[in-house]
């Protein structure tokens, strides 16, 4: 099951919604920290999970 999840960047505290199975690297829009990388279909996230949006 895939979903959208709201994360807070560990670097700058920016809150950003990320697809749970991204097809490419997702970077923070503010500080360019790498938030998620494709990893066998499940994102590896370098951020704090706040909320699952479904
Ligand atoms: Zn950031």
mmCIF file of the protein (N, C-alpha, C, O) and its ligand, coordinates in Angstrom:
data_MODEL
# 
_entry.id   MODEL 
# 
loop_
_entity.id 
_entity.type 
_entity.pdbx_number_of_molecules 
1 polymer     1 
2 non-polymer 1 
# 
_entity_poly.entity_id                      1 
_entity_poly.type                           'polypeptide(L)' 
_entity_poly.nstd_linkage                   no 
_entity_poly.nstd_monomer                   no 
_entity_poly.pdbx_seq_one_letter_code       
;(UNK)(UNK)(UNK)(UNK)(UNK)(UNK)(UNK)(UNK)(UNK)(UNK)(UNK)(UNK)(UNK)(UNK)(UNK)(UNK)
(UNK)(UNK)(UNK)(UNK)(UNK)(UNK)(UNK)(UNK)(UNK)(UNK)(UNK)(UNK)(UNK)(UNK)(UNK)(UNK)
(UNK)(UNK)(UNK)(UNK)(UNK)(UNK)(UNK)(UNK)(UNK)(UNK)(UNK)(UNK)(UNK)(UNK)(UNK)(UNK)
(UNK)(UNK)(UNK)(UNK)(UNK)(UNK)
;
_entity_poly.pdbx_seq_one_letter_code_can   XXXXXXXXXXXXXXXXXXXXXXXXXXXXXXXXXXXXXXXXXXXXXXXXXXXXXX 
_entity_poly.pdbx_strand_id                 A 
# 
loop_
_entity_poly_seq.entity_id 
_entity_poly_seq.num 
_entity_poly_seq.mon_id 
_entity_poly_seq.hetero 
1 1  UNK n 
1 2  UNK n 
1 3  UNK n 
1 4  UNK n 
1 5  UNK n 
1 6  UNK n 
1 7  UNK n 
1 8  UNK n 
1 9  UNK n 
1 10 UNK n 
1 11 UNK n 
1 12 UNK n 
1 13 UNK n 
1 14 UNK n 
1 15 UNK n 
1 16 UNK n 
1 17 UNK n 
1 18 UNK n 
1 19 UNK n 
1 20 UNK n 
1 21 UNK n 
1 22 UNK n 
1 23 UNK n 
1 24 UNK n 
1 25 UNK n 
1 26 UNK n 
1 27 UNK n 
1 28 UNK n 
1 29 UNK n 
1 30 UNK n 
1 31 UNK n 
1 32 UNK n 
1 33 UNK n 
1 34 UNK n 
1 35 UNK n 
1 36 UNK n 
1 37 UNK n 
1 38 UNK n 
1 39 UNK n 
1 40 UNK n 
1 41 UNK n 
1 42 UNK n 
1 43 UNK n 
1 44 UNK n 
1 45 UNK n 
1 46 UNK n 
1 47 UNK n 
1 48 UNK n 
1 49 UNK n 
1 50 UNK n 
1 51 UNK n 
1 52 UNK n 
1 53 UNK n 
1 54 UNK n 
# 
loop_
_struct_asym.id 
_struct_asym.entity_id 
A 1 
B 2 
# 
loop_
_chem_comp.id 
_chem_comp.type 
_chem_comp.mon_nstd_flag 
UNK 'L-peptide linking' . 
ZN  non-polymer         . 
# 
_pdbx_entity_nonpoly.entity_id   2 
_pdbx_entity_nonpoly.name        ? 
_pdbx_entity_nonpoly.comp_id     ZN 
# 
_pdbx_nonpoly_scheme.asym_id         B 
_pdbx_nonpoly_scheme.entity_id       2 
_pdbx_nonpoly_scheme.mon_id          ZN 
_pdbx_nonpoly_scheme.ndb_seq_num     1 
_pdbx_nonpoly_scheme.pdb_seq_num     101 
_pdbx_nonpoly_scheme.auth_seq_num    101 
_pdbx_nonpoly_scheme.pdb_mon_id      ZN 
_pdbx_nonpoly_scheme.auth_mon_id     ZN 
_pdbx_nonpoly_scheme.pdb_strand_id   A 
_pdbx_nonpoly_scheme.pdb_ins_code    . 
# 
loop_
_atom_site.group_PDB 
_atom_site.id 
_atom_site.type_symbol 
_atom_site.label_atom_id 
_atom_site.label_alt_id 
_atom_site.label_comp_id 
_atom_site.label_asym_id 
_atom_site.label_entity_id 
_atom_site.label_seq_id 
_atom_site.pdbx_PDB_ins_code 
_atom_site.Cartn_x 
_atom_site.Cartn_y 
_atom_site.Cartn_z 
_atom_site.occupancy 
_atom_site.B_iso_or_equiv 
_atom_site.pdbx_formal_charge 
_atom_site.auth_seq_id 
_atom_site.auth_comp_id 
_atom_site.auth_asym_id 
_atom_site.auth_atom_id 
_atom_site.pdbx_PDB_model_num 
ATOM   1   N  N  . UNK A 1 1  ? 0.844  -1.199 0.000  1.00 0.00 ? 1   UNK A N  1 
ATOM   2   C  CA . UNK A 1 1  ? 0.000  0.000  0.000  1.00 0.00 ? 1   UNK A CA 1 
ATOM   3   C  C  . UNK A 1 1  ? 0.875  1.242  0.000  1.00 0.00 ? 1   UNK A C  1 
ATOM   4   O  O  . UNK A 1 1  ? 1.860  1.327  0.733  1.00 0.00 ? 1   UNK A O  1 
ATOM   5   N  N  . UNK A 1 2  ? 0.511  2.173  -0.807 1.00 0.00 ? 2   UNK A N  1 
ATOM   6   C  CA . UNK A 1 2  ? 1.268  3.411  -0.877 1.00 0.00 ? 2   UNK A CA 1 
ATOM   7   C  C  . UNK A 1 2  ? 0.447  4.553  -0.310 1.00 0.00 ? 2   UNK A C  1 
ATOM   8   O  O  . UNK A 1 2  ? -0.784 4.521  -0.305 1.00 0.00 ? 2   UNK A O  1 
ATOM   9   N  N  . UNK A 1 3  ? 1.149  5.545  0.160  1.00 0.00 ? 3   UNK A N  1 
ATOM   10  C  CA . UNK A 1 3  ? 0.446  6.675  0.752  1.00 0.00 ? 3   UNK A CA 1 
ATOM   11  C  C  . UNK A 1 3  ? 1.361  7.889  0.745  1.00 0.00 ? 3   UNK A C  1 
ATOM   12  O  O  . UNK A 1 3  ? 2.533  7.815  0.375  1.00 0.00 ? 3   UNK A O  1 
ATOM   13  N  N  . UNK A 1 4  ? 0.790  9.004  1.165  1.00 0.00 ? 4   UNK A N  1 
ATOM   14  C  CA . UNK A 1 4  ? 1.581  10.212 1.327  1.00 0.00 ? 4   UNK A CA 1 
ATOM   15  C  C  . UNK A 1 4  ? 1.789  10.462 2.815  1.00 0.00 ? 4   UNK A C  1 
ATOM   16  O  O  . UNK A 1 4  ? 0.864  10.334 3.618  1.00 0.00 ? 4   UNK A O  1 
ATOM   17  N  N  . UNK A 1 5  ? 2.991  10.812 3.159  1.00 0.00 ? 5   UNK A N  1 
ATOM   18  C  CA . UNK A 1 5  ? 3.335  10.992 4.567  1.00 0.00 ? 5   UNK A CA 1 
ATOM   19  C  C  . UNK A 1 5  ? 3.978  12.364 4.747  1.00 0.00 ? 5   UNK A C  1 
ATOM   20  O  O  . UNK A 1 5  ? 4.815  12.794 3.954  1.00 0.00 ? 5   UNK A O  1 
ATOM   21  N  N  . UNK A 1 6  ? 3.559  13.031 5.812  1.00 0.00 ? 6   UNK A N  1 
ATOM   22  C  CA . UNK A 1 6  ? 4.150  14.335 6.107  1.00 0.00 ? 6   UNK A CA 1 
ATOM   23  C  C  . UNK A 1 6  ? 5.367  14.142 7.000  1.00 0.00 ? 6   UNK A C  1 
ATOM   24  O  O  . UNK A 1 6  ? 5.288  13.495 8.045  1.00 0.00 ? 6   UNK A O  1 
ATOM   25  N  N  . UNK A 1 7  ? 6.489  14.707 6.580  1.00 0.00 ? 7   UNK A N  1 
ATOM   26  C  CA . UNK A 1 7  ? 7.721  14.606 7.340  1.00 0.00 ? 7   UNK A CA 1 
ATOM   27  C  C  . UNK A 1 7  ? 8.251  15.984 7.692  1.00 0.00 ? 7   UNK A C  1 
ATOM   28  O  O  . UNK A 1 7  ? 7.963  16.976 7.022  1.00 0.00 ? 7   UNK A O  1 
ATOM   29  N  N  . UNK A 1 8  ? 9.029  16.018 8.755  1.00 0.00 ? 8   UNK A N  1 
ATOM   30  C  CA . UNK A 1 8  ? 9.766  17.242 9.094  1.00 0.00 ? 8   UNK A CA 1 
ATOM   31  C  C  . UNK A 1 8  ? 11.241 16.985 8.848  1.00 0.00 ? 8   UNK A C  1 
ATOM   32  O  O  . UNK A 1 8  ? 11.824 16.030 9.361  1.00 0.00 ? 8   UNK A O  1 
ATOM   33  N  N  . UNK A 1 9  ? 11.825 17.861 8.050  1.00 0.00 ? 9   UNK A N  1 
ATOM   34  C  CA . UNK A 1 9  ? 13.253 17.764 7.750  1.00 0.00 ? 9   UNK A CA 1 
ATOM   35  C  C  . UNK A 1 9  ? 14.067 17.888 9.039  1.00 0.00 ? 9   UNK A C  1 
ATOM   36  O  O  . UNK A 1 9  ? 13.824 18.773 9.859  1.00 0.00 ? 9   UNK A O  1 
ATOM   37  N  N  . UNK A 1 10 ? 15.051 16.971 9.204  1.00 0.00 ? 10  UNK A N  1 
ATOM   38  C  CA . UNK A 1 10 ? 15.877 17.024 10.409 1.00 0.00 ? 10  UNK A CA 1 
ATOM   39  C  C  . UNK A 1 10 ? 16.840 18.205 10.388 1.00 0.00 ? 10  UNK A C  1 
ATOM   40  O  O  . UNK A 1 10 ? 17.357 18.622 11.425 1.00 0.00 ? 10  UNK A O  1 
ATOM   41  N  N  . UNK A 1 11 ? 17.070 18.730 9.200  1.00 0.00 ? 11  UNK A N  1 
ATOM   42  C  CA . UNK A 1 11 ? 18.020 19.826 9.072  1.00 0.00 ? 11  UNK A CA 1 
ATOM   43  C  C  . UNK A 1 11 ? 17.432 21.183 9.399  1.00 0.00 ? 11  UNK A C  1 
ATOM   44  O  O  . UNK A 1 11 ? 18.002 21.946 10.179 1.00 0.00 ? 11  UNK A O  1 
ATOM   45  N  N  . UNK A 1 12 ? 16.272 21.486 8.792  1.00 0.00 ? 12  UNK A N  1 
ATOM   46  C  CA . UNK A 1 12 ? 15.752 22.851 8.893  1.00 0.00 ? 12  UNK A CA 1 
ATOM   47  C  C  . UNK A 1 12 ? 14.332 22.912 9.453  1.00 0.00 ? 12  UNK A C  1 
ATOM   48  O  O  . UNK A 1 12 ? 13.766 23.999 9.573  1.00 0.00 ? 12  UNK A O  1 
ATOM   49  N  N  . UNK A 1 13 ? 13.746 21.756 9.801  1.00 0.00 ? 13  UNK A N  1 
ATOM   50  C  CA . UNK A 1 13 ? 12.411 21.669 10.403 1.00 0.00 ? 13  UNK A CA 1 
ATOM   51  C  C  . UNK A 1 13 ? 11.295 22.009 9.428  1.00 0.00 ? 13  UNK A C  1 
ATOM   52  O  O  . UNK A 1 13 ? 10.142 22.167 9.829  1.00 0.00 ? 13  UNK A O  1 
ATOM   53  N  N  . UNK A 1 14 ? 11.634 22.120 8.149  1.00 0.00 ? 14  UNK A N  1 
ATOM   54  C  CA . UNK A 1 14 ? 10.603 22.301 7.146  1.00 0.00 ? 14  UNK A CA 1 
ATOM   55  C  C  . UNK A 1 14 ? 9.699  21.070 7.110  1.00 0.00 ? 14  UNK A C  1 
ATOM   56  O  O  . UNK A 1 14 ? 10.188 19.942 7.183  1.00 0.00 ? 14  UNK A O  1 
ATOM   57  N  N  . UNK A 1 15 ? 8.388  21.275 6.999  1.00 0.00 ? 15  UNK A N  1 
ATOM   58  C  CA . UNK A 1 15 ? 7.460  20.158 6.876  1.00 0.00 ? 15  UNK A CA 1 
ATOM   59  C  C  . UNK A 1 15 ? 7.110  19.951 5.413  1.00 0.00 ? 15  UNK A C  1 
ATOM   60  O  O  . UNK A 1 15 ? 6.754  20.894 4.707  1.00 0.00 ? 15  UNK A O  1 
ATOM   61  N  N  . UNK A 1 16 ? 7.215  18.697 4.964  1.00 0.00 ? 16  UNK A N  1 
ATOM   62  C  CA . UNK A 1 16 ? 7.051  18.404 3.550  1.00 0.00 ? 16  UNK A CA 1 
ATOM   63  C  C  . UNK A 1 16 ? 6.345  17.070 3.382  1.00 0.00 ? 16  UNK A C  1 
ATOM   64  O  O  . UNK A 1 16 ? 6.642  16.110 4.092  1.00 0.00 ? 16  UNK A O  1 
ATOM   65  N  N  . UNK A 1 17 ? 5.407  17.010 2.440  1.00 0.00 ? 17  UNK A N  1 
ATOM   66  C  CA . UNK A 1 17 ? 4.688  15.763 2.163  1.00 0.00 ? 17  UNK A CA 1 
ATOM   67  C  C  . UNK A 1 17 ? 5.467  14.961 1.130  1.00 0.00 ? 17  UNK A C  1 
ATOM   68  O  O  . UNK A 1 17 ? 5.842  15.475 0.077  1.00 0.00 ? 17  UNK A O  1 
ATOM   69  N  N  . UNK A 1 18 ? 5.705  13.680 1.454  1.00 0.00 ? 18  UNK A N  1 
ATOM   70  C  CA . UNK A 1 18 ? 6.498  12.814 0.591  1.00 0.00 ? 18  UNK A CA 1 
ATOM   71  C  C  . UNK A 1 18 ? 5.696  11.557 0.269  1.00 0.00 ? 18  UNK A C  1 
ATOM   72  O  O  . UNK A 1 18 ? 5.061  10.978 1.151  1.00 0.00 ? 18  UNK A O  1 
ATOM   73  N  N  . UNK A 1 19 ? 5.725  11.142 -0.978 1.00 0.00 ? 19  UNK A N  1 
ATOM   74  C  CA . UNK A 1 19 ? 5.123  9.872  -1.386 1.00 0.00 ? 19  UNK A CA 1 
ATOM   75  C  C  . UNK A 1 19 ? 5.907  8.733  -0.738 1.00 0.00 ? 19  UNK A C  1 
ATOM   76  O  O  . UNK A 1 19 ? 7.138  8.759  -0.713 1.00 0.00 ? 19  UNK A O  1 
ATOM   77  N  N  . UNK A 1 20 ? 5.196  7.732  -0.214 1.00 0.00 ? 20  UNK A N  1 
ATOM   78  C  CA . UNK A 1 20 ? 5.877  6.667  0.538  1.00 0.00 ? 20  UNK A CA 1 
ATOM   79  C  C  . UNK A 1 20 ? 6.753  5.787  -0.344 1.00 0.00 ? 20  UNK A C  1 
ATOM   80  O  O  . UNK A 1 20 ? 7.639  5.097  0.160  1.00 0.00 ? 20  UNK A O  1 
ATOM   81  N  N  . UNK A 1 21 ? 6.519  5.803  -1.648 1.00 0.00 ? 21  UNK A N  1 
ATOM   82  C  CA . UNK A 1 21 ? 7.348  5.015  -2.562 1.00 0.00 ? 21  UNK A CA 1 
ATOM   83  C  C  . UNK A 1 21 ? 7.847  5.887  -3.709 1.00 0.00 ? 21  UNK A C  1 
ATOM   84  O  O  . UNK A 1 21 ? 7.401  5.738  -4.847 1.00 0.00 ? 21  UNK A O  1 
ATOM   85  N  N  . UNK A 1 22 ? 8.745  6.769  -3.417 1.00 0.00 ? 22  UNK A N  1 
ATOM   86  C  CA . UNK A 1 22 ? 9.214  7.697  -4.452 1.00 0.00 ? 22  UNK A CA 1 
ATOM   87  C  C  . UNK A 1 22 ? 10.007 6.960  -5.528 1.00 0.00 ? 22  UNK A C  1 
ATOM   88  O  O  . UNK A 1 22 ? 10.681 5.967  -5.251 1.00 0.00 ? 22  UNK A O  1 
ATOM   89  N  N  . UNK A 1 23 ? 9.915  7.463  -6.763 1.00 0.00 ? 23  UNK A N  1 
ATOM   90  C  CA . UNK A 1 23 ? 10.657 6.858  -7.872 1.00 0.00 ? 23  UNK A CA 1 
ATOM   91  C  C  . UNK A 1 23 ? 12.025 7.493  -8.038 1.00 0.00 ? 23  UNK A C  1 
ATOM   92  O  O  . UNK A 1 23 ? 12.863 6.993  -8.789 1.00 0.00 ? 23  UNK A O  1 
ATOM   93  N  N  . UNK A 1 24 ? 12.248 8.586  -7.345 1.00 0.00 ? 24  UNK A N  1 
ATOM   94  C  CA . UNK A 1 24 ? 13.546 9.237  -7.394 1.00 0.00 ? 24  UNK A CA 1 
ATOM   95  C  C  . UNK A 1 24 ? 13.813 9.900  -6.045 1.00 0.00 ? 24  UNK A C  1 
ATOM   96  O  O  . UNK A 1 24 ? 12.928 9.983  -5.193 1.00 0.00 ? 24  UNK A O  1 
ATOM   97  N  N  . UNK A 1 25 ? 15.039 10.366 -5.868 1.00 0.00 ? 25  UNK A N  1 
ATOM   98  C  CA . UNK A 1 25 ? 15.421 10.996 -4.606 1.00 0.00 ? 25  UNK A CA 1 
ATOM   99  C  C  . UNK A 1 25 ? 14.573 12.236 -4.352 1.00 0.00 ? 25  UNK A C  1 
ATOM   100 O  O  . UNK A 1 25 ? 14.327 13.033 -5.256 1.00 0.00 ? 25  UNK A O  1 
ATOM   101 N  N  . UNK A 1 26 ? 14.133 12.384 -3.108 1.00 0.00 ? 26  UNK A N  1 
ATOM   102 C  CA . UNK A 1 26 ? 13.374 13.565 -2.723 1.00 0.00 ? 26  UNK A CA 1 
ATOM   103 C  C  . UNK A 1 26 ? 14.234 14.419 -1.803 1.00 0.00 ? 26  UNK A C  1 
ATOM   104 O  O  . UNK A 1 26 ? 14.716 13.951 -0.771 1.00 0.00 ? 26  UNK A O  1 
ATOM   105 N  N  . UNK A 1 27 ? 14.419 15.667 -2.187 1.00 0.00 ? 27  UNK A N  1 
ATOM   106 C  CA . UNK A 1 27 ? 15.210 16.578 -1.377 1.00 0.00 ? 27  UNK A CA 1 
ATOM   107 C  C  . UNK A 1 27 ? 14.324 17.602 -0.699 1.00 0.00 ? 27  UNK A C  1 
ATOM   108 O  O  . UNK A 1 27 ? 13.259 17.951 -1.208 1.00 0.00 ? 27  UNK A O  1 
ATOM   109 N  N  . UNK A 1 28 ? 14.769 18.085 0.457  1.00 0.00 ? 28  UNK A N  1 
ATOM   110 C  CA . UNK A 1 28 ? 14.071 19.173 1.133  1.00 0.00 ? 28  UNK A CA 1 
ATOM   111 C  C  . UNK A 1 28 ? 14.063 20.401 0.233  1.00 0.00 ? 28  UNK A C  1 
ATOM   112 O  O  . UNK A 1 28 ? 15.080 20.770 -0.354 1.00 0.00 ? 28  UNK A O  1 
ATOM   113 N  N  . UNK A 1 29 ? 12.884 21.028 0.138  1.00 0.00 ? 29  UNK A N  1 
ATOM   114 C  CA . UNK A 1 29 ? 12.760 22.195 -0.737 1.00 0.00 ? 29  UNK A CA 1 
ATOM   115 C  C  . UNK A 1 29 ? 13.470 23.420 -0.175 1.00 0.00 ? 29  UNK A C  1 
ATOM   116 O  O  . UNK A 1 29 ? 13.764 24.370 -0.901 1.00 0.00 ? 29  UNK A O  1 
ATOM   117 N  N  . UNK A 1 30 ? 13.739 23.386 1.122  1.00 0.00 ? 30  UNK A N  1 
ATOM   118 C  CA . UNK A 1 30 ? 14.343 24.545 1.765  1.00 0.00 ? 30  UNK A CA 1 
ATOM   119 C  C  . UNK A 1 30 ? 15.867 24.421 1.842  1.00 0.00 ? 30  UNK A C  1 
ATOM   120 O  O  . UNK A 1 30 ? 16.587 25.314 1.395  1.00 0.00 ? 30  UNK A O  1 
ATOM   121 N  N  . UNK A 1 31 ? 16.356 23.315 2.409  1.00 0.00 ? 31  UNK A N  1 
ATOM   122 C  CA . UNK A 1 31 ? 17.801 23.197 2.645  1.00 0.00 ? 31  UNK A CA 1 
ATOM   123 C  C  . UNK A 1 31 ? 18.471 22.144 1.769  1.00 0.00 ? 31  UNK A C  1 
ATOM   124 O  O  . UNK A 1 31 ? 19.683 21.944 1.851  1.00 0.00 ? 31  UNK A O  1 
ATOM   125 N  N  . UNK A 1 32 ? 17.677 21.466 0.926  1.00 0.00 ? 32  UNK A N  1 
ATOM   126 C  CA . UNK A 1 32 ? 18.211 20.485 -0.017 1.00 0.00 ? 32  UNK A CA 1 
ATOM   127 C  C  . UNK A 1 32 ? 18.751 19.227 0.662  1.00 0.00 ? 32  UNK A C  1 
ATOM   128 O  O  . UNK A 1 32 ? 19.454 18.437 0.032  1.00 0.00 ? 32  UNK A O  1 
ATOM   129 N  N  . UNK A 1 33 ? 18.429 19.039 1.930  1.00 0.00 ? 33  UNK A N  1 
ATOM   130 C  CA . UNK A 1 33 ? 18.769 17.790 2.606  1.00 0.00 ? 33  UNK A CA 1 
ATOM   131 C  C  . UNK A 1 33 ? 18.049 16.638 1.918  1.00 0.00 ? 33  UNK A C  1 
ATOM   132 O  O  . UNK A 1 33 ? 16.906 16.789 1.486  1.00 0.00 ? 33  UNK A O  1 
ATOM   133 N  N  . UNK A 1 34 ? 18.704 15.500 1.815  1.00 0.00 ? 34  UNK A N  1 
ATOM   134 C  CA . UNK A 1 34 ? 18.072 14.348 1.182  1.00 0.00 ? 34  UNK A CA 1 
ATOM   135 C  C  . UNK A 1 34 ? 17.082 13.712 2.157  1.00 0.00 ? 34  UNK A C  1 
ATOM   136 O  O  . UNK A 1 34 ? 17.477 13.190 3.200  1.00 0.00 ? 34  UNK A O  1 
ATOM   137 N  N  . UNK A 1 35 ? 15.805 13.760 1.815  1.00 0.00 ? 35  UNK A N  1 
ATOM   138 C  CA . UNK A 1 35 ? 14.767 13.272 2.726  1.00 0.00 ? 35  UNK A CA 1 
ATOM   139 C  C  . UNK A 1 35 ? 14.423 11.822 2.475  1.00 0.00 ? 35  UNK A C  1 
ATOM   140 O  O  . UNK A 1 35 ? 14.187 11.081 3.428  1.00 0.00 ? 35  UNK A O  1 
ATOM   141 N  N  . UNK A 1 36 ? 14.386 11.392 1.231  1.00 0.00 ? 36  UNK A N  1 
ATOM   142 C  CA . UNK A 1 36 ? 13.981 10.029 0.915  1.00 0.00 ? 36  UNK A CA 1 
ATOM   143 C  C  . UNK A 1 36 ? 14.680 9.545  -0.334 1.00 0.00 ? 36  UNK A C  1 
ATOM   144 O  O  . UNK A 1 36 ? 14.909 10.297 -1.282 1.00 0.00 ? 36  UNK A O  1 
ATOM   145 N  N  . UNK A 1 37 ? 15.020 8.247  -0.308 1.00 0.00 ? 37  UNK A N  1 
ATOM   146 C  CA . UNK A 1 37 ? 15.616 7.639  -1.486 1.00 0.00 ? 37  UNK A CA 1 
ATOM   147 C  C  . UNK A 1 37 ? 14.863 6.358  -1.814 1.00 0.00 ? 37  UNK A C  1 
ATOM   148 O  O  . UNK A 1 37 ? 14.425 5.661  -0.899 1.00 0.00 ? 37  UNK A O  1 
ATOM   149 N  N  . UNK A 1 38 ? 14.699 6.027  -3.081 1.00 0.00 ? 38  UNK A N  1 
ATOM   150 C  CA . UNK A 1 38 ? 14.054 4.776  -3.470 1.00 0.00 ? 38  UNK A CA 1 
ATOM   151 C  C  . UNK A 1 38 ? 14.886 3.613  -2.944 1.00 0.00 ? 38  UNK A C  1 
ATOM   152 O  O  . UNK A 1 38 ? 16.104 3.589  -3.121 1.00 0.00 ? 38  UNK A O  1 
ATOM   153 N  N  . UNK A 1 39 ? 14.233 2.646  -2.296 1.00 0.00 ? 39  UNK A N  1 
ATOM   154 C  CA . UNK A 1 39 ? 14.963 1.546  -1.686 1.00 0.00 ? 39  UNK A CA 1 
ATOM   155 C  C  . UNK A 1 39 ? 14.090 0.296  -1.748 1.00 0.00 ? 39  UNK A C  1 
ATOM   156 O  O  . UNK A 1 39 ? 13.456 -0.072 -0.758 1.00 0.00 ? 39  UNK A O  1 
ATOM   157 N  N  . UNK A 1 40 ? 14.056 -0.350 -2.898 1.00 0.00 ? 40  UNK A N  1 
ATOM   158 C  CA . UNK A 1 40 ? 13.228 -1.529 -3.075 1.00 0.00 ? 40  UNK A CA 1 
ATOM   159 C  C  . UNK A 1 40 ? 11.748 -1.226 -2.950 1.00 0.00 ? 40  UNK A C  1 
ATOM   160 O  O  . UNK A 1 40 ? 10.970 -2.083 -2.532 1.00 0.00 ? 40  UNK A O  1 
ATOM   161 N  N  . UNK A 1 41 ? 11.362 -0.035 -3.301 1.00 0.00 ? 41  UNK A N  1 
ATOM   162 C  CA . UNK A 1 41 ? 9.954  0.345  -3.268 1.00 0.00 ? 41  UNK A CA 1 
ATOM   163 C  C  . UNK A 1 41 ? 9.553  1.072  -2.005 1.00 0.00 ? 41  UNK A C  1 
ATOM   164 O  O  . UNK A 1 41 ? 8.504  1.714  -1.956 1.00 0.00 ? 41  UNK A O  1 
ATOM   165 N  N  . UNK A 1 42 ? 10.387 0.972  -0.977 1.00 0.00 ? 42  UNK A N  1 
ATOM   166 C  CA . UNK A 1 42 ? 10.062 1.661  0.273  1.00 0.00 ? 42  UNK A CA 1 
ATOM   167 C  C  . UNK A 1 42 ? 11.086 2.753  0.516  1.00 0.00 ? 42  UNK A C  1 
ATOM   168 O  O  . UNK A 1 42 ? 12.291 2.511  0.454  1.00 0.00 ? 42  UNK A O  1 
ATOM   169 N  N  . UNK A 1 43 ? 10.613 3.930  0.786  1.00 0.00 ? 43  UNK A N  1 
ATOM   170 C  CA . UNK A 1 43 ? 11.515 5.046  0.945  1.00 0.00 ? 43  UNK A CA 1 
ATOM   171 C  C  . UNK A 1 43 ? 12.331 4.925  2.222  1.00 0.00 ? 43  UNK A C  1 
ATOM   172 O  O  . UNK A 1 43 ? 11.827 4.528  3.273  1.00 0.00 ? 43  UNK A O  1 
ATOM   173 N  N  . UNK A 1 44 ? 13.591 5.272  2.103  1.00 0.00 ? 44  UNK A N  1 
ATOM   174 C  CA . UNK A 1 44 ? 14.418 5.464  3.290  1.00 0.00 ? 44  UNK A CA 1 
ATOM   175 C  C  . UNK A 1 44 ? 14.403 6.951  3.595  1.00 0.00 ? 44  UNK A C  1 
ATOM   176 O  O  . UNK A 1 44 ? 14.841 7.763  2.780  1.00 0.00 ? 44  UNK A O  1 
ATOM   177 N  N  . UNK A 1 45 ? 13.911 7.297  4.741  1.00 0.00 ? 45  UNK A N  1 
ATOM   178 C  CA . UNK A 1 45 ? 13.643 8.697  5.015  1.00 0.00 ? 45  UNK A CA 1 
ATOM   179 C  C  . UNK A 1 45 ? 14.573 9.234  6.095  1.00 0.00 ? 45  UNK A C  1 
ATOM   180 O  O  . UNK A 1 45 ? 14.724 8.638  7.162  1.00 0.00 ? 45  UNK A O  1 
ATOM   181 N  N  . UNK A 1 46 ? 15.183 10.356 5.801  1.00 0.00 ? 46  UNK A N  1 
ATOM   182 C  CA . UNK A 1 46 ? 16.053 11.025 6.761  1.00 0.00 ? 46  UNK A CA 1 
ATOM   183 C  C  . UNK A 1 46 ? 15.314 12.210 7.369  1.00 0.00 ? 46  UNK A C  1 
ATOM   184 O  O  . UNK A 1 46 ? 15.802 13.341 7.369  1.00 0.00 ? 46  UNK A O  1 
ATOM   185 N  N  . UNK A 1 47 ? 14.125 11.918 7.887  1.00 0.00 ? 47  UNK A N  1 
ATOM   186 C  CA . UNK A 1 47 ? 13.292 12.980 8.409  1.00 0.00 ? 47  UNK A CA 1 
ATOM   187 C  C  . UNK A 1 47 ? 12.359 12.391 9.457  1.00 0.00 ? 47  UNK A C  1 
ATOM   188 O  O  . UNK A 1 47 ? 12.240 11.171 9.573  1.00 0.00 ? 47  UNK A O  1 
ATOM   189 N  N  . UNK A 1 48 ? 11.703 13.248 10.212 1.00 0.00 ? 48  UNK A N  1 
ATOM   190 C  CA . UNK A 1 48 ? 10.811 12.811 11.280 1.00 0.00 ? 48  UNK A CA 1 
ATOM   191 C  C  . UNK A 1 48 ? 9.387  12.689 10.734 1.00 0.00 ? 48  UNK A C  1 
ATOM   192 O  O  . UNK A 1 48 ? 8.837  13.641 10.179 1.00 0.00 ? 48  UNK A O  1 
ATOM   193 N  N  . UNK A 1 49 ? 8.800  11.497 10.903 1.00 0.00 ? 49  UNK A N  1 
ATOM   194 C  CA . UNK A 1 49 ? 7.437  11.306 10.413 1.00 0.00 ? 49  UNK A CA 1 
ATOM   195 C  C  . UNK A 1 49 ? 6.442  11.998 11.333 1.00 0.00 ? 49  UNK A C  1 
ATOM   196 O  O  . UNK A 1 49 ? 6.464  11.805 12.548 1.00 0.00 ? 49  UNK A O  1 
ATOM   197 N  N  . UNK A 1 50 ? 5.569  12.807 10.738 1.00 0.00 ? 50  UNK A N  1 
ATOM   198 C  CA . UNK A 1 50 ? 4.596  13.547 11.528 1.00 0.00 ? 50  UNK A CA 1 
ATOM   199 C  C  . UNK A 1 50 ? 3.202  12.962 11.396 1.00 0.00 ? 50  UNK A C  1 
ATOM   200 O  O  . UNK A 1 50 ? 2.491  12.809 12.389 1.00 0.00 ? 50  UNK A O  1 
ATOM   201 N  N  . UNK A 1 51 ? 2.808  12.635 10.170 1.00 0.00 ? 51  UNK A N  1 
ATOM   202 C  CA . UNK A 1 51 ? 1.411  12.298 9.925  1.00 0.00 ? 51  UNK A CA 1 
ATOM   203 C  C  . UNK A 1 51 ? 1.283  11.508 8.623  1.00 0.00 ? 51  UNK A C  1 
ATOM   204 O  O  . UNK A 1 51 ? 1.903  11.848 7.615  1.00 0.00 ? 51  UNK A O  1 
ATOM   205 N  N  . UNK A 1 52 ? 0.473  10.451 8.657  1.00 0.00 ? 52  UNK A N  1 
ATOM   206 C  CA . UNK A 1 52 ? 0.158  9.707  7.428  1.00 0.00 ? 52  UNK A CA 1 
ATOM   207 C  C  . UNK A 1 52 ? -1.116 10.282 6.843  1.00 0.00 ? 52  UNK A C  1 
ATOM   208 O  O  . UNK A 1 52 ? -2.161 10.288 7.493  1.00 0.00 ? 52  UNK A O  1 
ATOM   209 N  N  . UNK A 1 53 ? -1.028 10.762 5.621  1.00 0.00 ? 53  UNK A N  1 
ATOM   210 C  CA . UNK A 1 53 ? -2.152 11.454 5.001  1.00 0.00 ? 53  UNK A CA 1 
ATOM   211 C  C  . UNK A 1 53 ? -3.043 10.501 4.215  1.00 0.00 ? 53  UNK A C  1 
ATOM   212 O  O  . UNK A 1 53 ? -4.154 10.870 3.833  1.00 0.00 ? 53  UNK A O  1 
ATOM   213 N  N  . UNK A 1 54 ? -2.569 9.273  3.967  1.00 0.00 ? 54  UNK A N  1 
ATOM   214 C  CA . UNK A 1 54 ? -3.383 8.275  3.262  1.00 0.00 ? 54  UNK A CA 1 
ATOM   215 C  C  . UNK A 1 54 ? -3.303 8.407  1.762  1.00 0.00 ? 54  UNK A C  1 
ATOM   216 O  O  . UNK A 1 54 ? -3.935 7.636  1.040  1.00 0.00 ? 54  UNK A O  1 
HETATM 217 ZN ZN . ZN  B 2 .  ? 15.432 21.030 5.208  1.00 0.00 ? 101 ZN  A ZN 1 
# 
